[in-house]
Amino acid sequence: MFCMSNTNSFCVAFLRSFSGALMAFMVWSCADTSAPSIYDPSFQSAPTPAITAISPTGLGLAAATPLTIAGTNFSSTIANNFVFFDGLKATLTQATTTQLSFIAPNLVKDSIKVRVSVLGATDFSNTVFYRLDASVTSFGPLGTFDQPYGIACDTAGNVFVSLTASLAGIGVKKFTPAGVKTDYSPVVGTRWSGMKIGPGGFLYTARILPVIYRIPPGGGSAVIWVGPSSGIGPVLDFDFDAQGNVWACANDVAISRVKPDLSVKTFPFIANARTARVFNGYLYVGALVDAVEAIWRFSIVSADSLGSVEKYFDMSQYGVPGTGANAITFSSDGNMYVGINGPDGIILVRSDKTWEKYYQGLFSPTVYSFAWGKGSDLYASVEKTGSTALLKINTQKTSAPYYGR
């Protein structure tokens, strides 16, 4: 209306003035709200990492074998390096510019793509293929609610397992190395806690009573080998020495020794003892003594003489109060494997008494019993409600002698 009632020149001048002001406002608004650029023209990428070799060559155990990558352009700061196995990160332990040490992730597979990334480098390394085998596998088959307790192995690698199902004993089952299961011995009571293959191929067993039983070669019913009238104390676990003597322990006031002629002698030891193993001239016992959970040992001077008790490894070093040893075994190089009721299931104690959580993250409480099979296979019975609880562990070691077998 205003422009219609005035000259055209005035309208044109007004519109030009308004348009110019609007354009100036828009330009000012855009300039004021624009974000700074993330482009850094001075950035230079770190050199691309390169893999030349992985050792051990070609094959390792998932989540267990210490591995090393050799190459170039790594960082000497551990946190700046990333090793990927098909996208899963490894756990690095050491780093230099030419070498990375680590534990592979728990990935069981052939032809895994391994690559390295370094903080500050824009590109991944070249890809190298690697294989990871299982370090721990379920062994069986077992029923869904079957619970293994005492276990033993013979020289052929057969595994003998005392089973319960829904808390009721179902006897001893025999598993071939391939896992084929057959009945071996009917149930006596609920379950066997201690089991060892002994002279003549007999399977010797115990279940807390002051009795050691044995099952004939090939299987059958258990019969008493040595009983209460001999003077033997309660037996939870036992082991043979090189002379064929049996050394037995339990929650009692003594260690019991049984000679091949069935004569018995006891040696004072007030303890809640749960496991026994003979190694390199010593009797090792996992026990609670005067509120101290530890691995104790006695030198075996002779069948009629034990040396003074020695605290070999204090379980308080594990750091979880109340953790005790339920099972002990040894590899031929002197490493001691301890099955525990603590969160990690198994710890490894070296001959210099340093220790570590064994194959960390692969076990759970509680480990009850060990039996070494053929080669590097160590079997463990584990409390694991609702799933298979007999494990086969590739230790990459060989067993110390089991003298009975």
Secondary structure, 3 states (H helix, E strand, C coil): CCCCCCCHHHHHHHHHHHHHHHHHHHHHHHHHHCCCCCCCCCCCCCCCCEEEEEECCCEEECCCCEEEEEEECCCCCHHHEEEEECCEECEEEEECCCEEEEECCCCCEEEEEEEEEECCCCCCCCCEEEEEECCEEECCCCCCCEEEEEEEECCCCCEEEEEEECCEEEEEEEECCCCCEEEEECCCCCCCCEEEECHHHCEEEECCCCCEEEECCCCCCCEEEECHHHCCCCCCEEEECCCCCEEEECEEEEEEEECCCCCEEEEEEEEEEEEEEEECCEEEEEEEECCEEEEEEEEEEECCEECCCEEEEEHHHHCCCCCCEEEEEEECCCCEEEEECCCCCEEEECCCCCEEECCCCCCCCCEEEEEECCCCEEEEEECCCCCCCEEEEECCCCECCCCCC
